[in-house]
């Protein structure tokens, strides 16, 4: 029988830290108000040179270092995100190219704050089915680019970051033992971000615009622009309290554990009061809940993998621990996982150095392939099926800067 063990983990957060006092300087709020209602003291904010891909790559490199493997050994890359740099290509493909993971399939997964557990479930199932030996699952979001900074009900809650884990196939029992994925689309209007994709062009809809999609009345009434988040805070809070306790009970029942056997519960870091309410409902002391929301805020799909990294570093997550992870968020979606934590590997510094060398070689390879495609186009010609499209996106490097362009390669617009 095949098992999927978590053998590597890593995180990345933008350098800029924004405190509650800084937000209070331009929004009607205060440090005390934010802490009492959410438990948040600060959050990391992506800078102009940061992107979802760049922080994903940085987290992935750390996870590969801990796992002591090279990117070429990966068979699957999943990036759970609500804030990709592009509608397509996927952020996962940008990560695959940057790492030089030539043997990996790659795709993005959209399940909001539950996305990391969704990705963990799919990757572990792929390993157990024999589709791959190693898989990389990343949760990454730049949520500060979605919030309305004049709306204190949302802007104080969210931060940016990325976390990643590497899963490996093994015949030894343990690892990801069980997962549960759930959704209730009827609650989609409680937490959402509208895109421009719903607006049908006039030349398609017709002059009267009868076929054009229109924004929901609530968006028009509240002046919510496409690309900005709307959240019904009270309803989402009640949903989180109910789901965190319920999903925990469901996953331990499926796994065959008892509630007092849980060594550590790592939940989505949405609000400290949700964790406290779930603690009472489960009769599980808060000491067994891991939380770092004070330092990061709500980083959506990144919150659980970042918490995993911090729990390992602080000594809260140790070998043979029985761990429950629960995510919940927009969709509405929720998911839970039962994991038996393994023994970490000794860090191989030589492999860490080689992974940085491989990163540079992957960048050179990517540039060479772009040049080769243009040479082929000039030599063999091409069939014009549509007007010239803008150039492909520049692959971001871990430091947030775009990879160097090949000679003659046009600049691209980065989001």
Secondary structure, DSSP 4 states (H G I P E B T S, - for coil): --EEEEEEEEEE--S-EEEHHHHHTTSS--HHHHHHHH---EEE---TT--HHHHHHHHHHHHHHHHT--GGG--EEEEE-SS-S-SSS-HHHHHHHHHT-TT-EEEEE--GGGHHHHHHHHHHHHHHTTS-SEEEEEEEEEGGGTS-TT-HHHHTTB-EEEEEEEEEEESSS-EEEEEEEEE-GGGGGGEEE--GGGS--HHHH-TT-TT-----HHHHHHTPPTTSEEE-HHHHHHHHHHHHHHHHHHHHHHHT--GGG-SEEEE--S-HHHHHHHHHHHT--GGGEE--HHHH-B-GGGHHHHHHHHHHHTTSS-TT-EEEEEEEETTTEEEEEEEE--PPPPP-HHHHHHHHHHHHHHHHHHHHHHHHHHHHHHHH-----SSPPPPPPPPBPTTSSBPPPPTTPPP----
